[in-house]
Amino acid sequence: MAQQKVLQFRYLNALLTENSNNVPGLTYRLLVDYLKMSHDSPSHIIPILFQTARYKNQLRGFHPYYMMFEAIDTCMKHSPLSLAWPVKPNVMTLLSLPVLEILDFDNEKVAMGYTSRDSIRESKVHDFFHIDQETSTLQLKSISECKRPNIRNQIERGLLRGNIKLKSFADTRNMEAHLDLQPFIAMLNYQDRPMLRMANKDLRSIMLDIHNLDVGRKFNHTISKVQWKHFYHQNMHHSVRNVWYRMIHKQCPSKSALFVRRLRNVEDDKCTFCNDTEDAKHLMGSCPHKNDIWSNIFEQFLGYPKVANPQQVYQSIVNLNLKQYFIYNLDIKITIFDLFAAIIRTIWRFQLLHTFEGMPFDTNYVTTKICAEVMRLPDLKH
């Protein structure tokens, strides 16, 4: 996914800089003209930069712009548009933008009152604002000048109450009478580095970093050669080995990791049971609810130890060092790696169901499911 987004920058660079040298001329003209027509926009750059400008466009399915839009949306979300602007866009440019792009909402509930209305989503700034010649700033039109006076009044009430305000770049005195979107393009930076000037290798690193997929840097280098060899020679089902590879690459789906990725229903990085930060260690056993599960399974399947020590269990997992754990029931044809993977995978599954679907996390039920998984594994391996 990251590499696919990087490849779109060949076209994004050409379209945003209006320089067709890197793409065929006919392709460039087709891209530009279709963006304008399908989005009813005076400039092809507006629907590229602003997601709200794509409301009710004529593009359907997996169209050629799909990956381009995904790539630029990722960049826009991580660009400092709320910071100081070296050069602000002129007032004429602001009038051509979707009205939602210049409004800053106090909270998500207030935002929903505006973004949920189709009539606002399809409106432009010039539908409700005009240039005040005396102050050279954007001002609300009078009620008689607006085709949608109710929306105009809603915006005015929000501004007066402080529920909404104009974004910092909308406070401009630039009266140039031409469309100029370069100030927005100039703000496409990541950690003060202009993204449109980067090599593909650097862009790929940024995309991986944004999506929390920088696997190489998160690799666990503390695993010894002996532990690696022992792990490689284990007879495992692919589903079991995949769990261990995720642990080796530190890709545990804890709330801390999910919160960084800004996923839905993940409002913070706190454990819903004990309100501590839910990092990988907490999810794997430090949480009392999870430690009870480990102890229940140890009691049923291990000869030693019978009680789970959260710190010891976590360190054993991340270092692939399970030699101190012994399965009691030798009739079950599984290894200690199979047993641990079944526990880890089932805990992950029900924790994610609890986070995203609201399903109750019941310790006894999860333990029962792990036991069923353990009994099923021998049949999968042979």
C-alpha positions in Angstrom: 0.0 0.0 0.0 2.8 2.4 0.9 4.6 1.7 -2.4 1.4 2.2 -4.4 0.9 5.6 -2.9 4.5 6.6 -3.6 4.1 5.7 -7.3 1.2 8.2 -7.5 3.6 11.1 -6.9 4.8 11.0 -10.5 1.3 12.2 -11.5 0.7 14.3 -8.4 3.9 16.3 -8.9 2.9 17.0 -12.5 -0.6 18.0 -11.6 0.2 20.1 -8.6 3.1 21.9 -10.1 1.3 22.1 -13.5 4.4 20.7 -15.2 3.7 17.9 -17.6 7.4 17.0 -18.4 7.3 13.8 -16.4 4.1 12.4 -17.9 2.9 12.2 -21.5 1.2 15.4 -22.7 -2.1 13.8 -23.7 -2.3 11.9 -20.3 -1.7 15.2 -18.5 -4.5 17.0 -20.4 -6.9 14.2 -19.9 -6.2 14.1 -16.1 -6.6 17.9 -15.8 -9.8 18.3 -17.9 -11.5 15.3 -16.3 -10.8 16.5 -12.8 -12.3 19.9 -13.6 -15.4 18.5 -15.3 -16.2 15.7 -12.9 -15.9 18.0 -9.9 -17.3 21.2 -11.3 -14.1 23.0 -10.3 -12.3 26.1 -11.7 -9.0 24.3 -11.1 -8.0 20.7 -11.2 -5.9 21.2 -8.1 -8.8 21.9 -5.8 -10.3 18.3 -6.0 -6.8 16.9 -5.6 -6.0 18.8 -2.4 -9.4 19.0 -0.8 -11.4 15.9 0.0 -14.6 17.9 0.5 -14.4 19.1 -3.1 -15.0 15.6 -4.3 -18.5 15.5 -3.0 -21.0 14.2 -5.6 -18.3 13.8 -8.3 -18.9 11.6 -11.3 -16.1 9.1 -10.6 -17.3 5.6 -9.8 -15.5 2.4 -8.7 -11.7 1.9 -8.8 -11.1 4.9 -11.1 -7.6 6.1 -12.1 -7.6 8.9 -9.4 -8.4 6.5 -6.6 -4.8 5.9 -5.5 -3.9 9.5 -6.2 -6.6 10.7 -3.9 -5.6 8.2 -1.2 -1.9 9.3 -1.4 -2.7 13.1 -1.2 -5.2 12.6 1.5 -2.6 10.9 3.6 -0.2 13.8 3.1 -2.8 16.5 3.8 -3.7 14.8 7.1 -0.1 15.1 8.3 0.7 18.5 6.9 0.8 21.5 9.3 -2.1 23.5 7.7 -2.9 24.9 11.1 0.5 26.4 11.7 2.0 29.7 10.6 1.7 30.3 6.9 4.7 31.9 5.1 2.3 33.1 2.3 -1.4 32.9 2.8 -3.8 32.3 -0.2 -5.5 35.3 -1.7 -9.1 36.0 -1.1 -10.1 35.1 -4.7 -8.7 31.6 -4.1 -10.6 31.2 -0.9 -13.9 32.0 -2.6 -13.4 29.0 -4.9 -12.9 26.5 -2.1 -15.6 24.2 -0.5 -17.0 26.2 2.5 -16.1 23.3 4.9 -12.4 23.8 4.1 -12.3 27.2 5.8 -14.3 26.3 8.9 -12.6 25.0 12.0 -15.0 23.2 14.4 -14.9 23.2 18.2 -15.5 19.5 18.5 -16.7 16.4 16.6 -20.4 16.9 17.6 -20.4 20.5 16.2 -18.7 19.3 13.0 -21.4 16.7 12.4 -24.0 19.4 12.5 -22.4 20.8 9.4 -20.8 17.9 7.6 -23.9 15.7 7.7 -25.9 18.2 5.6 -25.6 17.7 1.9 -26.5 21.3 1.1 -23.4 22.5 3.1 -21.1 19.8 1.7 -21.8 20.9 -1.9 -21.5 24.6 -1.1 -18.5 26.9 -2.0 -17.2 29.7 0.1 -18.6 32.3 -2.4 -22.1 31.0 -1.6 -22.0 32.6 1.8 -19.0 35.0 1.9 -17.8 37.9 -0.2 -14.8 40.3 -0.2 -15.3 43.4 2.0 -13.6 46.1 0.0 -13.0 48.3 3.1 -11.3 45.7 5.2 -10.0 43.4 2.3 -11.3 40.3 4.2 -13.9 37.6 3.9 -17.3 38.7 5.4 -20.6 36.9 5.4 -23.1 38.0 2.7 -26.4 39.5 3.7 -29.3 37.1 4.0 -30.9 38.5 0.8 -27.7 37.7 -1.2 -27.6 34.1 -0.2 -29.5 31.3 -2.1 -29.4 29.3 1.1 -30.2 31.7 3.9 -30.8 29.0 6.6 -27.2 27.7 6.1 -25.9 31.2 6.1 -27.6 31.9 9.5 -26.3 28.6 10.9 -22.7 29.6 10.0 -23.3 33.0 11.5 -24.6 31.6 14.8 -21.7 29.2 15.0 -19.2 32.1 14.5 -20.9 34.2 17.1 -21.1 31.4 19.7 -17.5 30.4 19.1 -18.5 26.8 18.1 -16.8 27.4 14.7 -14.2 29.8 13.5 -12.4 30.6 10.3 -9.1 28.7 9.8 -5.9 30.7 10.1 -5.2 30.9 6.4 -8.7 32.5 5.8 -7.5 35.6 7.7 -5.8 37.2 4.7 -5.4 40.6 3.2 -4.1 39.3 -0.1 -6.4 40.9 -2.8 -4.8 39.4 -5.9 -7.5 38.7 -8.4 -6.4 35.3 -9.7 -6.6 31.7 -8.6 -3.4 30.7 -6.8 -3.3 27.4 -4.9 0.5 27.4 -4.4 0.3 28.4 -0.7 -1.6 25.2 0.0 0.9 23.1 -2.1 3.8 24.7 -0.3 2.4 23.4 3.0 2.7 19.8 1.9 5.5 19.1 4.3 6.4 16.3 6.6 8.6 17.3 9.5 9.6 20.5 7.6 10.5 18.5 4.5 8.6 19.4 1.2 7.0 16.1 0.1 6.9 17.0 -3.6 10.7 17.3 -3.7 11.5 14.0 -2.1 12.9 10.9 -3.8 10.6 7.9 -3.9 12.8 6.1 -1.3 12.2 9.0 1.2 8.5 9.1 0.4 8.1 5.4 1.0 9.8 5.7 4.5 7.3 8.5 5.3 4.3 6.5 4.2 5.5 3.6 6.3 6.0 5.8 9.2 2.6 7.5 8.9 0.8 4.1 8.8 3.0 2.7 11.7 4.3 0.1 9.3 8.1 0.7 9.7 8.7 -3.0 10.3 12.4 -3.0 9.8 13.1 -0.5 12.6 10.8 -2.4 15.0 12.5 -5.7 14.5 13.5 -7.4 17.7 17.3 -7.7 17.6 17.6 -9.3 21.0 16.8 -12.8 19.8 19.9 -15.0 19.9 21.1 -17.3 17.1 20.3 -20.4 19.1 16.7 -19.2 19.7 16.3 -18.5 16.0 17.4 -21.9 15.0 15.1 -23.5 17.6 12.2 -21.5 16.3 12.9 -22.3 12.6 12.9 -26.0 13.3 9.5 -26.0 15.0 6.8 -27.8 13.1 4.0 -25.1 13.0 0.8 -24.4 11.1 1.2 -21.2 9.1 -1.4 -19.4 11.3 0.8 -20.1 14.3 3.9 -19.0 12.6 2.2 -15.8 11.5 1.4 -14.9 15.1 5.1 -15.3 16.1 6.3 -13.2 13.2 4.0 -10.4 14.3 5.5 -10.6 17.8 9.0 -10.7 16.3 8.3 -7.5 14.4 6.6 -5.9 17.3 3.2 -5.6 15.5 1.0 -6.4 18.5 -2.5 -4.8 18.0 -2.5 -3.0 21.4 -4.6 0.1 21.9 -1.4 2.2 21.9 -0.6 0.9 18.4 -4.2 1.3 17.2 -4.5 4.8 18.6 -1.4 5.9 16.7 -3.1 4.8 13.5 -6.2 6.8 14.3 -8.6 4.0 13.8 -12.3 4.3 14.5 -13.6 3.6 18.0 -10.1 4.0 19.4 -10.4 7.3 21.3 -7.3 6.8 23.6 -4.5 4.3 24.4 -6.0 3.3 27.7 -7.1 -0.2 28.7 -10.8 -0.4 29.1 -10.5 -2.6 32.2 -7.9 -1.0 34.4 -7.3 2.4 32.6 -3.6 1.9 32.3 -1.8 2.5 29.0 -2.4 -0.6 26.9 0.9 -1.3 25.2 2.0 -4.7 24.0 3.2 -5.8 27.4 -0.1 -4.8 29.0 -2.2 -6.5 26.4 -0.2 -9.7 26.6 -0.4 -10.2 30.3 0.1 -7.3 32.6 -3.6 -6.6 32.6 -5.2 -8.7 35.4 -7.9 -9.9 33.0 -5.3 -11.3 30.5 -3.1 -12.7 33.3 -6.0 -14.7 34.6 -6.4 -16.3 31.1 -2.7 -17.2 31.0 -2.9 -18.8 34.5 -6.0 -20.7 33.6 -4.3 -22.2 30.5 -1.1 -22.9 32.4 -3.1 -24.8 35.0 -4.8 -27.0 32.4 -1.9 -27.7 30.0 1.4 -27.1 31.7 3.3 -29.2 34.1 5.5 -26.2 35.0 4.9 -23.4 35.8 1.3 -23.5 37.0 0.9 -19.8 37.5 1.7 -17.1 34.9 4.1 -14.4 35.8 3.2 -11.4 33.4 6.7 -10.0 33.2 8.3 -13.5 32.6 5.6 -14.5 30.0 6.1 -11.3 28.0 9.9 -11.5 28.0 9.7 -15.2 27.0 7.5 -14.3 24.1 9.4 -11.4 22.6 12.7 -13.3 23.0 11.4 -16.6 21.6 12.7 -18.2 24.8 10.1 -20.8 25.9 12.4 -23.5 27.2 11.3 -23.1 30.8 7.6 -24.1 30.0 6.7 -27.8 29.8 3.4 -29.2 28.5 1.9 -31.7 30.9 -0.4 -33.6 28.6 1.9 -35.4 26.1 -1.1 -36.9 24.3 -1.8 -33.5 22.7 0.6 -33.3 19.8 1.5 -29.7 19.9 4.6 -27.7 20.9 4.9 -24.9 23.4 5.0 -22.5 20.5 1.6 -23.7 19.3 0.1 -23.3 22.8 1.4 -19.8 23.3 0.3 -18.7 19.8 -3.2 -20.0 20.5 -3.4 -17.9 23.7 -2.0 -14.8 22.0 -4.2 -15.0 18.9 -7.4 -15.6 20.9 -6.7 -12.8 23.3 -6.1 -10.5 20.3 -9.2 -11.6 18.6 -11.6 -11.0 21.5 -9.8 -7.8 22.5 -10.3 -6.4 19.0 -14.0 -7.5 19.0 -14.4 -5.7 22.3 -12.7 -2.5 21.0 -14.5 -2.3 17.6 -17.7 -4.2 18.0 -18.4 -3.7 21.7 -18.4 -7.4 22.5 -17.9 -8.1 26.2 -14.5 -9.6 27.1 -15.3 -12.5 29.3 -12.2 -14.2 30.8 -13.9 -17.7 31.2 -15.3 -17.6 27.6 -11.9 -16.6 26.1 -10.3 -19.4 28.1 -12.8 -21.9 26.7 -12.1 -20.7 23.1 -8.3 -21.1 23.7 -8.8 -24.7 24.9 -10.9 -25.5 21.7 -8.1 -23.9 19.6 -5.4 -26.0 21.3 -7.4 -29.2 20.6 -7.8 -28.2 17.0 -4.2 -27.4 16.2 -2.9 -31.0 15.9 -5.3 -31.7 13.1 -4.2 -28.6 11.2 -0.5 -29.5 11.4 -0.8 -33.0 9.8 
